Amino acid sequence: MAGTIHEPARETPVIGEYDVIVAGGGPGGICAATAAARAGAKTLLIEKYGFLGGIATAGWVRPLLGVRPADGQPVIGGIAEELCREMERLGTAAPYDEAMPSGRINFDAEGFKFAADNLVGGTDAHILLHAMVAGAIVQEGRLTALTVESKSGRQAMLGRVFVDATGDADVVARAGASFALGRPADGRVQALGNVFQVGGIDESRYPSKEEQEPIAERMYQAIEADEVRSYRWHAGHVGPDPLRGQRTYNITHIGGDPTSVVDLTAAELQARQDVWGIMDWMRREVPGMEDAFMEVTSPAIAVRESRRMVGLEEVTLEDLVSARKREDAVARCSFSVDIHCPMGRVKGRGFTCGTHCDNKACHMFTDHEAELPHERRIGGGSWYDIPYGALVSADITNLLACGRCVSADHATMSSLRVMGPSMAMGQAAGEAAAMAAEEGIEARAVNVMTLQNRLRHNGAAV
Ligand SMILES: Cc1cc2nc3c(=O)[nH]c(=O)nc-3n(C[C@H](O)[C@H](O)[C@H](O)COP(=O)(O)OP(=O)(O)OC[C@H]3O[C@@H](n4cnc5c(N)ncnc54)[C@H](O)[C@@H]3O)c2cc1C
């Protein structure tokens, strides 16, 4: 039955009052809450799951990317580096200094969770887990409170400055601030995916680099013959200990809108069908995997792209391609455009969207070719700057965002979404939020030069 119902008005208990409230405890939110608390702001970090880490831990993805251009200096530092070094100390990530030249930091999801607990827990920030931000109270263009739904019912917390680190710009949406969703042509976002970890692999017999190509070829044939639903076979990502016989596979593509609970449900069910089918195939086809077993499918379907806040400034493909450097930079991104097919396509030999795709029958070629990115790399192979204005809501004066829901166009968001830049933006947003709260000013009035100096002082690469 369609239609609406009228819910009676009710009194909602206020359970706290804060200088800075960060919604979402993923890579961006962890760094934002840590930065804000260290800057002296009374800070609350709200997370819907029972653990921190976002897609690093709920999506089971690795390695940490976007940390360094192929031929340059690290583009992360500060709190992101601390988190990596804490994982290293726990024995759950590759040694930071040794891994950095490769541009990727291998880690274990469990280590990420615990390191995040230790990092945020080492500050005065309060953490509220199992609490889903459900509403936002706005008065005269300012956000005054968030409401959460949890096992305790509906509760509210008051704040002076807010950081949306939900990845989905949930706070932006609930506050009625403007956002974009999907690419202009058809509103579709990048494919969702379930990254799964397999254990019990006999690494001594696992295919060498040369032996992997024929397996990938057999996988393409199996996909074409509808024997398996995947978009490729790859060697799998290993954690800090490559000999442990565990690998994670990022080889599923599911189409869908991550802001629709119906689509999310369908995606979860489809993904598990696909993953178990792939698992059977790998046991049959990949040497060393005969006795392998499924250790974990990602606790939640992993979302590459969702709502993008409309900010004071938008980071664009032109900025990326020209490796634009800016005076108002607060973070750097060294990761290229990486749009996983928004149609959720699994057939064919390419899986990213752009003029390079071989699926010329796609409506993006027949009807919207001008919108397809021609150039996907950062000019000179270096980095582009992310300006402060991309972190500040255009509508709500005390609302910032960080991570994959900042103000960027569809193509550029596919680059700055990875964990390195998400964490760098998190530190910047948290520091800026603390400054705005302390000075009692609007987020847009934060002095960017002072912000940059504070970020540099705290180790960030700006
Ligand atoms: C399949 C896949 C593979 C990827 N592979 C890699 C990779 O190899 N390397 C890499 O660096 N990046 C990779 N990424 C990208 C990267 O993991 C994310 O883009 C990154 O985690 C973004 O960080 P974030 O903090 O902005 O968002 P998220 O990691 O999404 O964190 C958002 C947090 O907010 C919480 N939240 C959401 N809504 C609410 C709410 N209403 N109330 C309370 N809490 C809420 C979520 O539970 C989550 O903890 C991959 C992404 C996907 C989908």
PDBQT file of the ligand as one rigid body, heavy atoms in Angstrom, charges set to zero:
ROOT
HETATM    1  C1  LIG A 501      34.395  -2.333  -3.420  1.00  0.00    +0.000 C 
HETATM    2  C2  LIG A 501      35.281  -1.202  -2.974  1.00  0.00    +0.000 A 
HETATM    3  C3  LIG A 501      36.663  -1.353  -3.020  1.00  0.00    +0.000 A 
HETATM    4  C4  LIG A 501      37.494  -0.331  -2.580  1.00  0.00    +0.000 A 
HETATM    5  N1  LIG A 501      38.843  -0.538  -2.595  1.00  0.00    +0.000 NA
HETATM    6  C5  LIG A 501      39.651   0.403  -2.041  1.00  0.00    +0.000 A 
HETATM    7  C6  LIG A 501      41.048   0.145  -1.906  1.00  0.00    +0.000 A 
HETATM    8  O1  LIG A 501      41.544  -0.900  -2.267  1.00  0.00    +0.000 OA
HETATM    9  N2  LIG A 501      41.816   1.127  -1.349  1.00  0.00    +0.000 N 
HETATM   10  C7  LIG A 501      41.302   2.330  -0.919  1.00  0.00    +0.000 A 
HETATM   11  O2  LIG A 501      42.055   3.169  -0.406  1.00  0.00    +0.000 OA
HETATM   12  N3  LIG A 501      39.980   2.590  -1.060  1.00  0.00    +0.000 NA
HETATM   13  C8  LIG A 501      39.158   1.655  -1.588  1.00  0.00    +0.000 A 
HETATM   14  N4  LIG A 501      37.804   1.893  -1.687  1.00  0.00    +0.000 N 
HETATM   15  C9  LIG A 501      37.272   3.232  -1.319  1.00  0.00    +0.000 C 
HETATM   16  C10 LIG A 501      37.287   3.540   0.174  1.00  0.00    +0.000 C 
HETATM   17  O3  LIG A 501      37.246   2.415   1.003  1.00  0.00    +0.000 OA
HETATM   18  C11 LIG A 501      36.173   4.481   0.621  1.00  0.00    +0.000 C 
HETATM   19  O4  LIG A 501      35.815   5.356  -0.364  1.00  0.00    +0.000 OA
HETATM   20  C12 LIG A 501      36.627   5.205   1.879  1.00  0.00    +0.000 C 
HETATM   21  O5  LIG A 501      36.496   4.278   2.933  1.00  0.00    +0.000 OA
HETATM   22  C13 LIG A 501      35.815   6.461   2.133  1.00  0.00    +0.000 C 
HETATM   23  O6  LIG A 501      35.942   6.856   3.487  1.00  0.00    +0.000 OA
HETATM   24  P1  LIG A 501      34.771   7.675   4.178  1.00  0.00    +0.000 P 
HETATM   25  O7  LIG A 501      35.169   7.822   5.596  1.00  0.00    +0.000 OA
HETATM   26  O8  LIG A 501      34.476   8.874   3.375  1.00  0.00    +0.000 OA
HETATM   27  O9  LIG A 501      33.470   6.764   4.039  1.00  0.00    +0.000 OA
HETATM   28  P2  LIG A 501      33.138   5.310   4.581  1.00  0.00    +0.000 P 
HETATM   29  O10 LIG A 501      34.344   4.452   4.611  1.00  0.00    +0.000 OA
HETATM   30  O11 LIG A 501      31.971   4.861   3.800  1.00  0.00    +0.000 OA
HETATM   31  O12 LIG A 501      32.707   5.576   6.098  1.00  0.00    +0.000 OA
HETATM   32  C14 LIG A 501      31.472   6.165   6.414  1.00  0.00    +0.000 C 
HETATM   33  C15 LIG A 501      31.082   5.734   7.815  1.00  0.00    +0.000 C 
HETATM   34  O13 LIG A 501      29.876   6.376   8.193  1.00  0.00    +0.000 OA
HETATM   35  C16 LIG A 501      28.982   5.442   8.766  1.00  0.00    +0.000 C 
HETATM   36  N5  LIG A 501      27.626   5.933   8.519  1.00  0.00    +0.000 N 
HETATM   37  C17 LIG A 501      27.007   6.053   7.322  1.00  0.00    +0.000 A 
HETATM   38  N6  LIG A 501      25.791   6.580   7.481  1.00  0.00    +0.000 NA
HETATM   39  C18 LIG A 501      25.631   6.804   8.806  1.00  0.00    +0.000 A 
HETATM   40  C19 LIG A 501      24.577   7.342   9.585  1.00  0.00    +0.000 A 
HETATM   41  N7  LIG A 501      23.441   7.786   9.027  1.00  0.00    +0.000 N 
HETATM   42  N8  LIG A 501      24.738   7.414  10.920  1.00  0.00    +0.000 NA
HETATM   43  C20 LIG A 501      25.892   6.978  11.518  1.00  0.00    +0.000 A 
HETATM   44  N9  LIG A 501      26.928   6.461  10.814  1.00  0.00    +0.000 NA
HETATM   45  C21 LIG A 501      26.804   6.388   9.473  1.00  0.00    +0.000 A 
HETATM   46  C22 LIG A 501      29.315   4.148   8.057  1.00  0.00    +0.000 C 
HETATM   47  O14 LIG A 501      28.898   3.024   8.807  1.00  0.00    +0.000 OA
HETATM   48  C23 LIG A 501      30.828   4.252   7.918  1.00  0.00    +0.000 C 
HETATM   49  O15 LIG A 501      31.498   3.743   9.052  1.00  0.00    +0.000 OA
HETATM   50  C24 LIG A 501      36.944   0.892  -2.122  1.00  0.00    +0.000 A 
HETATM   51  C25 LIG A 501      35.562   1.048  -2.080  1.00  0.00    +0.000 A 
HETATM   52  C26 LIG A 501      34.737   0.015  -2.492  1.00  0.00    +0.000 A 
HETATM   53  C27 LIG A 501      33.270   0.202  -2.422  1.00  0.00    +0.000 C 
ENDROOT
TORSDOF 0
